[in-house]
Amino acid sequence: MSKLRRQISANIPNVVETKNLVDIKAHTGNLYESIAIIGKRANQINISLKEELHNKLEEFASHTDSLEEIHENKEQIEISRAYEKMPNPAILATQEFMENKVYYRKNNDNDLFR
């Protein structure tokens, strides 16, 4: 099992739960910065999930162009269903952010004007 799949299965709910905006803001001091960090992390998670899924499904791909040879593969269907049941990347990113598992840094704005 990949590191990402282990992380996903670590008691993270599949449904969206409301979060207190004050708690989200408390991590950076700015609500919009916190949401931007969560959004960037969600994109990273989404990209890695897509790559992992495509790599697993590539094993089942047939490289023939014939439409007559289409058949169902139960293993492929099970893999696809498992990924569909995973929590949304935004939920995962928010959970990581709230648990201080996301590394982020600010660029110094004063350096831009020198």
C-alpha positions as CSV (number, residue, x, y, z in Angstrom):
1,M,0.0,0.0,0.0
2,S,1.4,3.4,-0.9
3,K,2.2,6.1,1.6
4,L,-0.7,8.2,0.3
5,R,-3.2,5.4,0.5
6,R,-2.1,4.7,4.1
7,Q,-2.5,8.4,4.9
8,I,-5.9,8.4,3.4
9,S,-7.2,5.5,5.3
10,A,-6.1,7.1,8.7
11,N,-9.6,7.8,10.1
12,I,-10.5,10.6,7.7
13,P,-14.2,10.9,7.0
14,N,-15.5,10.8,3.4
15,V,-18.0,13.5,4.1
16,V,-17.4,17.2,4.5
17,E,-17.5,18.4,8.1
18,T,-17.9,22.1,8.9
19,K,-14.7,23.7,10.3
20,N,-14.5,26.8,12.5
21,L,-13.0,29.6,10.4
22,V,-11.3,31.1,13.4
23,D,-9.4,27.8,13.9
24,I,-8.3,27.8,10.2
25,K,-7.3,31.4,10.5
26,A,-5.3,30.7,13.7
27,H,-2.6,28.8,11.9
28,T,-1.4,31.6,9.6
29,G,-3.1,34.7,11.0
30,N,-5.0,35.2,7.7
31,L,-8.0,33.2,6.6
32,Y,-7.2,33.6,2.9
33,E,-3.6,32.5,3.3
34,S,-4.8,29.4,5.1
35,I,-7.3,28.6,2.4
36,A,-4.7,29.2,-0.3
37,I,-2.3,26.7,1.4
38,I,-5.1,24.1,1.8
39,G,-5.9,24.6,-1.9
40,K,-2.3,24.1,-3.1
41,R,-2.0,21.0,-0.9
42,A,-5.3,19.6,-2.3
43,N,-3.9,20.1,-5.8
44,Q,-0.7,18.1,-4.8
45,I,-2.8,15.3,-3.4
46,N,-5.0,15.2,-6.4
47,I,-2.1,15.0,-8.8
48,S,-0.4,12.2,-6.9
49,L,-3.7,10.3,-6.6
50,K,-4.3,10.6,-10.4
51,E,-0.8,9.4,-11.2
52,E,-1.1,6.4,-8.8
53,L,-4.5,5.5,-10.3
54,H,-3.3,5.8,-13.9
55,N,-0.2,3.7,-13.1
56,K,-2.4,0.9,-11.6
57,L,-4.9,1.0,-14.4
58,E,-2.1,1.1,-17.1
59,E,-1.4,-2.6,-16.2
60,F,-4.8,-3.5,-17.5
61,A,-4.8,-1.3,-20.6
62,S,-4.9,-3.1,-23.9
63,H,-3.1,-1.3,-26.7
64,T,-5.4,-2.5,-29.5
65,D,-7.8,-0.2,-31.2
66,S,-10.5,-2.7,-31.8
67,L,-13.8,-1.9,-30.3
68,E,-14.9,-5.5,-30.5
69,E,-12.4,-6.7,-27.9
70,I,-13.7,-4.6,-25.0
71,H,-14.1,-6.7,-21.9
72,E,-14.5,-6.0,-18.2
73,N,-11.8,-6.7,-15.8
74,K,-13.0,-7.1,-12.2
75,E,-9.7,-6.1,-10.7
76,Q,-9.7,-2.9,-12.7
77,I,-13.3,-2.2,-11.5
78,E,-12.3,-2.8,-7.9
79,I,-9.4,-0.5,-8.1
80,S,-11.5,2.3,-9.6
81,R,-14.2,1.8,-7.0
82,A,-11.6,2.0,-4.2
83,Y,-10.3,5.3,-5.5
84,E,-13.9,6.6,-5.8
85,K,-14.5,5.9,-2.2
86,M,-11.5,7.8,-1.0
87,P,-12.1,11.2,0.6
88,N,-11.9,14.3,-1.6
89,P,-8.4,15.9,-1.8
90,A,-9.7,19.1,-0.3
91,I,-10.9,17.2,2.8
92,L,-7.5,15.5,3.1
93,A,-5.7,18.8,2.7
94,T,-7.9,20.5,5.3
95,Q,-7.3,17.7,7.8
96,E,-3.5,17.8,7.2
97,F,-3.5,21.6,7.7
98,M,-5.5,21.4,10.9
99,E,-3.1,18.8,12.3
100,N,-0.1,20.9,11.3
101,K,1.2,18.3,8.9
102,V,1.6,20.7,6.0
103,Y,4.9,22.5,5.5
104,Y,4.5,26.0,4.1
105,R,6.6,29.2,4.0
106,K,6.0,32.8,3.2
107,N,8.0,34.7,0.7
108,N,9.3,38.0,2.1
109,D,7.3,40.7,0.4
110,N,10.0,43.3,1.1
111,D,12.5,41.4,-1.2
112,L,10.3,42.1,-4.2
113,F,10.9,45.8,-4.1
114,R,14.6,45.9,-3.8
